[in-house]
Each structure stands twice: as C-alpha cells, then as structure tokens.
Amino acid sequence: MILPKFEFHEPTSISDACELMARHRGEARLLAGGTDLLVNMKKKVLNPKRLVSLGRIPELTQVERSNGTLWIGAGATVSAIAASAMVARDASALGLGARALGTPLIRNLATIGGNIGSARPAADLPPALIVYGAVLVLRSVAGERRLPIGEFFKGPGLTAAHEDELIAAVVIQVPAGYAGAGYLNLGVRKAQDCNIVNVASYLELDGRAEVIRAARVALGSVGPTPLRSPSAEAVLIGQKPTEALFDLAADAAQRDCMPILDFRGSAEYRRDMVGVLARRTLTMALAEARSRN
Ligand SMILES: Cc1cc2nc3c(=O)[nH]c(=O)nc-3n(C[C@H](O)[C@H](O)[C@H](O)COP(=O)(O)OP(=O)(O)OC[C@H]3O[C@@H](n4cnc5c(N)ncnc54)[C@H](O)[C@@H]3O)c2cc1C
C-alpha cells in the first residue's frame, strides 16, 4: 500500500500551523506521529490534499508542572509520557495508559494529541485523562479556548474541534490530598492490538474518616466514545471504600456501558470485563490514595 499524493507543510510555530489550517480549511489535516493518520491514508479511508506536520514545533512537546498544574504539550510522545517521573507521580493512571499503548516503536512516534485527535473509542489515554478532569487547550487563528476532555469526543473519529483548530496542550490539575487513580486495559494480545475494554478510576478521600469525597470512573471500548459511569460514581460518593462497595460500583459501571459485539469479544464478555476492570482500578485508586496519607 502506498500513500496517496499530498502537499506537505512543516510550520515551526503553533501560530504558523493555525494560519495554515485556516488558509487550507477543509483540505488540510494535522499530522503528528502519523501512526493513525498515515495508516488511514494508506487504506484510503482518508485522503487529505495537505498535511500540516506538527513535528517541528518545539513548544508542543513541553511537559512541565507549575502552580499545581501539569501541562502536557500535544506533541509529547507516548514514550516521553510513559517515562516521565512527573507523570508517574502526579497522574499515575496516565502513565499506565501510555505504557499500555502499542509497542515501543509506536510509542516513540505516537503523541498524546494524536491519541486524543483520532477519537478512537478504544484509545488508551482518554479514560485516564477523563478521570483526572483534564482540559484541552485548543488553538486556532481565532485564539485559544479550553474544553474539558469529556466534551471533546462526539463519536468514532468525531470531535468537537473546529476544522482549523489544533490541540496545543492537555492540562491536568494535579490532585491534592488523599487522591489516587488506576488504569487497566484488556486486549486479545498484550500489545499491538485494539483494546476489548479499558477502564480508569479516580478516588479522592476525606483523609480522616476515609469517606470517598469524589469518584470518577471512565470506560473505554464500550461505546462510541469513552464514557463516564455516573451510576458507579453515585454508588461511591459519600461512602467508606470497601470491597463490597467496589462490587456495587462495578455492577453499576456494567449498566452504564453500551458494548458492541465483534471478533474480539461478545457484548456480554465486554460487559463482564467492565465490571472486573472497574473493581480492580478502584482498588488501585484506593491504594494510591491511602499511600498519600
Ligand atoms: C500497530 C499499531 C498499534 C497501535 N496500538 C494502539 C494502542 O495500543 N492504543 C492506542 O490508543 N492506540 C494505538 N494505535 C493508534 C495510534 O498509534 C495512537 O492513537 C496514537 O496516539 C496516534 O498518535 P499520532 O501522533 O501518531 O497521531 P496521528 O496519526 O498523527 O494523528 C491522528 C489523528 O489525530 C489528529 N491530530 C494529531 N495531532 C493533533 C493535534 N495536536 N490536535 C488535533 N488533532 C490532532 C490527526 O489529524 C489525525 O486525525 C496503534 C496504531 C498502530 C499502527
């Protein structure tokens, strides 16, 4: 399979990239690592006339922490996120998602912006980003706007970004106090495969009484977009964290998913695995929250 013909642009700043996307609105597509886009172009699923590469924009690759906020440039590679001590400490579930994604070769090219921009329901990074309440910094010639990641996904391959807009960064308010998170994914194989189910959970405890103050559970691969589980969250909030409570939350998460059947697994299997992964990621989140005590 060979790539179709296209014009190639290599801006060196975010504003130049925005300028190009506005000038060629409707016929240009952003290219980051290319691990999703170039595959789709080879398969003739997509045929953009122009590619605007983000690979020569240093400001897109910054990963830094300031004033309690983790700023991850959209061009940060999945390898960089997987290896970051800052991410491991402040957003451990995101680090786990990064380490679960693809293979070393894919992780070296793939970016966080591309993982979000591709809007695949089974993508590895969105569930953790959702439970951390991450906000996307979107840039265009019109300026900057910020959008909670939960409002970004509109369907498989569909997003709330305007045609000329790019994700410049992902911002996470670093959880303070007794908070923890977990992420797990399940595929037919350990790597190089699409997830059957992937789940992230987040818990924030009231330090003294060990009551759950905030809870977020996000389910991947079991709907047209990554989903929050409001029923599981409602079961958890205000309660003491126990195994029995996590069983109830896992049952509730199963009710909130809308799994499809395909060659990787039946809808029933996926629903069962949502329960298993929800319970396990809640246990991981609790262990991390308690370790901050
Ligand atoms: C063999 C193989 C294994 C894979 N395994 C996994 C896996 O285990 N888990 C997983 O989640 N994914 C997997 N993928 C899919 C892919 O690697 C990831 O989604 C990756 O993160 C995409 O990032 P990228 O930088 O390569 O994006 P690209 O391919 O460059 O772009 C993907 C899409 O996002 C858009 N985009 C890119 N950057 C931005 C931006 N800054 N703002 C707005 N839109 C943008 C592009 O226009 C395009 O539509 C795999 C792919 C392959 C080929």
Ligand as a Chemical Component Dictionary entry (heavy atoms), coordinates in Angstrom:
data_LIG
# 
_chem_comp.id                   LIG 
_chem_comp.type                 NON-POLYMER 
_chem_comp.pdbx_formal_charge   0 
_chem_comp.three_letter_code    LIG 
# 
loop_
_chem_comp_atom.comp_id 
_chem_comp_atom.atom_id 
_chem_comp_atom.alt_atom_id 
_chem_comp_atom.type_symbol 
_chem_comp_atom.charge 
_chem_comp_atom.model_Cartn_x 
_chem_comp_atom.model_Cartn_y 
_chem_comp_atom.model_Cartn_z 
_chem_comp_atom.pdbx_ordinal 
LIG C1  C1  C 0 0.457  -1.032 15.149 1  
LIG C2  C2  C 0 -0.350 -0.008 15.875 2  
LIG C3  C3  C 0 -0.695 -0.228 17.205 3  
LIG C4  C4  C 0 -1.460 0.710  17.890 4  
LIG N1  N1  N 0 -1.768 0.445  19.194 5  
LIG C5  C5  C 0 -2.507 1.357  19.881 6  
LIG C6  C6  C 0 -2.836 1.104  21.256 7  
LIG O1  O1  O 0 -2.474 0.068  21.841 8  
LIG N2  N2  N 0 -3.563 2.039  21.907 9  
LIG C7  C7  C 0 -3.998 3.195  21.289 10 
LIG O2  O2  O 0 -4.636 4.027  21.945 11 
LIG N3  N3  N 0 -3.698 3.450  20.010 12 
LIG C8  C8  C 0 -2.971 2.575  19.296 13 
LIG N4  N4  N 0 -2.660 2.827  17.976 14 
LIG C9  C9  C 0 -3.189 4.038  17.333 15 
LIG C10 C10 C 0 -2.204 5.243  17.350 16 
LIG O3  O3  O 0 -0.874 4.819  17.425 17 
LIG C11 C11 C 0 -2.469 6.178  18.528 18 
LIG O4  O4  O 0 -3.811 6.639  18.519 19 
LIG C12 C12 C 0 -1.523 7.381  18.538 20 
LIG O5  O5  O 0 -1.557 8.012  19.805 21 
LIG C13 C13 C 0 -1.853 8.407  17.481 22 
LIG O6  O6  O 0 -0.950 9.480  17.642 23 
LIG P1  P1  P 0 -0.150 10.102 16.421 24 
LIG O7  O7  O 0 0.680  11.194 16.982 25 
LIG O8  O8  O 0 0.552  9.071  15.640 26 
LIG O9  O9  O 0 -1.375 10.704 15.581 27 
LIG P2  P2  P 0 -1.533 10.943 14.018 28 
LIG O10 O10 O 0 -1.665 9.634  13.328 29 
LIG O11 O11 O 0 -0.516 11.882 13.515 30 
LIG O12 O12 O 0 -2.945 11.676 14.041 31 
LIG C14 C14 C 0 -4.118 11.004 14.439 32 
LIG C15 C15 C 0 -5.316 11.948 14.287 33 
LIG O13 O13 O 0 -5.236 12.997 15.243 34 
LIG C16 C16 C 0 -5.174 14.267 14.586 35 
LIG N5  N5  N 0 -4.210 15.070 15.353 36 
LIG C17 C17 C 0 -2.903 14.805 15.560 37 
LIG N6  N6  N 0 -2.367 15.747 16.362 38 
LIG C18 C18 C 0 -3.370 16.617 16.666 39 
LIG C19 C19 C 0 -3.437 17.812 17.435 40 
LIG N7  N7  N 0 -2.375 18.318 18.103 41 
LIG N8  N8  N 0 -4.631 18.458 17.514 42 
LIG C20 C20 C 0 -5.732 17.963 16.882 43 
LIG N9  N9  N 0 -5.719 16.850 16.119 44 
LIG C21 C21 C 0 -4.546 16.192 16.025 45 
LIG C22 C22 C 0 -4.706 13.977 13.152 46 
LIG O14 O14 O 0 -5.131 14.958 12.242 47 
LIG C23 C23 C 0 -5.382 12.636 12.915 48 
LIG O15 O15 O 0 -6.734 12.816 12.578 49 
LIG C24 C24 C 0 -1.881 1.905  17.244 50 
LIG C25 C25 C 0 -1.523 2.128  15.911 51 
LIG C26 C26 C 0 -0.770 1.196  15.231 52 
LIG C27 C27 C 0 -0.383 1.462  13.801 53 
# 
loop_
_chem_comp_bond.comp_id 
_chem_comp_bond.atom_id_1 
_chem_comp_bond.atom_id_2 
_chem_comp_bond.value_order 
_chem_comp_bond.pdbx_ordinal 
LIG C1  C2  SING 1  
LIG C2  C3  SING 2  
LIG C2  C26 DOUB 3  
LIG C3  C4  DOUB 4  
LIG C4  N1  SING 5  
LIG C4  C24 SING 6  
LIG N1  C5  DOUB 7  
LIG C5  C6  SING 8  
LIG C5  C8  SING 9  
LIG C6  O1  DOUB 10 
LIG C6  N2  SING 11 
LIG N2  C7  SING 12 
LIG C7  O2  DOUB 13 
LIG C7  N3  SING 14 
LIG N3  C8  DOUB 15 
LIG C8  N4  SING 16 
LIG N4  C9  SING 17 
LIG N4  C24 SING 18 
LIG C9  C10 SING 19 
LIG C10 O3  SING 20 
LIG C10 C11 SING 21 
LIG C11 O4  SING 22 
LIG C11 C12 SING 23 
LIG C12 O5  SING 24 
LIG C12 C13 SING 25 
LIG C13 O6  SING 26 
LIG O6  P1  SING 27 
LIG P1  O7  DOUB 28 
LIG P1  O8  SING 29 
LIG P1  O9  SING 30 
LIG O9  P2  SING 31 
LIG P2  O10 DOUB 32 
LIG P2  O11 SING 33 
LIG P2  O12 SING 34 
LIG O12 C14 SING 35 
LIG C14 C15 SING 36 
LIG C15 O13 SING 37 
LIG C15 C23 SING 38 
LIG O13 C16 SING 39 
LIG C16 N5  SING 40 
LIG C16 C22 SING 41 
LIG N5  C17 SING 42 
LIG N5  C21 SING 43 
LIG C17 N6  DOUB 44 
LIG N6  C18 SING 45 
LIG C18 C19 SING 46 
LIG C18 C21 DOUB 47 
LIG C19 N7  SING 48 
LIG C19 N8  DOUB 49 
LIG N8  C20 SING 50 
LIG C20 N9  DOUB 51 
LIG N9  C21 SING 52 
LIG C22 O14 SING 53 
LIG C22 C23 SING 54 
LIG C23 O15 SING 55 
LIG C24 C25 DOUB 56 
LIG C25 C26 SING 57 
LIG C26 C27 SING 58 
# 
